[in-house]
Each structure stands twice: as structure tokens, then as C-alpha cells.
């Protein structure tokens, strides 16, 4: 039982540290351009409801690699830029 309490405290501490990160860089690829969907690191698929996209990035195509910032608190991702050097 004591070990369980220690593990709970460790987990709570890790979550508190994670929650303080205001921004987190992520990378993904465009799955579709209309409607816009992005696969982030093979774990998560984001729809346009979760994406903040600058006007200059309005011409993204399926397969394009992109850099994103995860914004703490709202589940929103800022699409930073299209990455070059794709396969």
C-alpha cells in the first residue's frame, strides 16, 4: 500500500511539471487539405477545429510535413510552417 501511495505522488508530480509547459513543439504531416487534417507523430489526428493556421499556409497538400506548437490548456495547435526536404 505504501508503494502505491509513493507511485501516486510521483505521478502527480510528473503531471504538475508537464502542465507547466506553455508550449510544446510537435511534427506532423497533412492527411487532407479540405477539410484540413494533420497526423501528429503517428499518434494523433487533428482536425481544423484544433488547428490555428496562418493565412500564408493556406496551400498545404496531403503529404506535406509541418511543424506545430501545442498550446497548453486549450488543446489547440499552432501550425508554424511547412518543412522542406520531404521524401
ABEGO torsion letter per residue (X at the ends): XAAAAAAAAAAAAAAAAAAABABBBBBBBBABAOBBBBBBGGABBBBAAABBBBAAAAABBBGBBBBBBBBBGAGBBBBABBBBGBX
